[in-house]
Amino acid sequence: MIAVFGLVLGVLAGLWLEPSIPAALQPYLPIAVVAALDAVFGGLRAHLDGIFDDKVFVISFVSNVLIAALIVYLGDQLGVGGQLSTGVIVVLGIRIFSNVAAIRRHVFHA
């Protein structure tokens, strides 16, 4: 319940404060959001499977975001940022859909 309260509080604070993202970091925001979603759905799947560990979740969340941003940054430095961004989105998208399918099977037994 505390996590839900924190989520609602964070969303309300974001809407009220309207933070701006520096132009240099804007290309990395969509990648970070998709990486964070991958960790969240992976954590939900682990919870439903009964193997959730909060330390693993936090490390997975932070490392997913940092590694995805690092890959895109390296791609930008090499001049292939768009291609690596697409690759990261595809890989994380596949993982997200895989986790959602497992959650669906667990919840609906289908």
N, C-alpha and C positions, 0 to 999 in steps of 0.2 A: 504494500500500500504506500510505503514511503517513496518507492521508485515512481509510482504513478503520480503522486503529489509533486515530486521533483520535476517530472516531465511536463506536467501542466504548468507549473511555476516557470520553468525555463521557456516554454512556448509563449506564455503571456509576457514575460520579460523581453523576449525577442521582438514581439509585436509592438510593445510599448516603447522600447528603446530604439528600435529600428537601426541596428548596427550596420555600418557600411564595411564592405570588404575592399581592401586595397586592390587596385587594378592588377598588380603583379601576382596576387594570390587567386584571382578569380578563375583562372583555368584549372586550378587544383580543387576547387570546392566541389564540383560534381563528382569527381573521382573519390574524394574523401567521404561524401555522403553515401555513395554506392558501397564503398568499403565498410563503412559503419553499418549499413543495412545488412551486409553479409554477416558481420559479427553478431548483430541482433538476432537475425533469423537462425543462425547457428546456435546461439545461446538458447533460444526458444525450443529448438529441436532437442538440444541436450537436456533441457528441463523436462520435456515430455518423455524423453527416453530414460529419465531418472539418473543421468550422469552429469548433471550441471555442477560446475565448480566455479565459484565467483572469481577466484584468482585467474583461472584459465580464461574466463570471459573478458576480464579487464585487459589482460595481456593480449588476447586475440583482437580486441577492439582497437587498442592503441597501435599494435603492430600492423594490423591490416591498413589502417589509415596512413601510417608513416611509410610503409613499404609501397603502397599504391602511389602516394605522392612522390616518393623518391624515384620510382620508375618513370613517372610522367616528367619529372624534373630532368632526369637523365636523357629522356627522349627529346626534351626541349633543347638541351645542351648539344645533342647530336644532330638536331635538325629534323627529327622524326617524331616530334611530340604528338602529332595527331594520330599517327599509326599506333604508337604505344598506348595512347589514351584509349583508343578503340580496343586494343588488345586487353587492357586491364578491365574495361567495361564488359567485354564479352566473357572473360574468365569469371569475374565476380558475378555477372548475371547468371551464368550457368550454375554457379554455386548457390546463389539465392533461389533460383527455381528448383534446384535439387532439394534444398532445405524446406522450401514451401511444400513441395510434393510429399516429403516425409511427414511434415506437420499435418497436412491434409489427410494422409493415410492414417495417422495416429488418432486424429480427432474424429474423423468420419468413418474410420474402419473401411475405407474404400481405396 
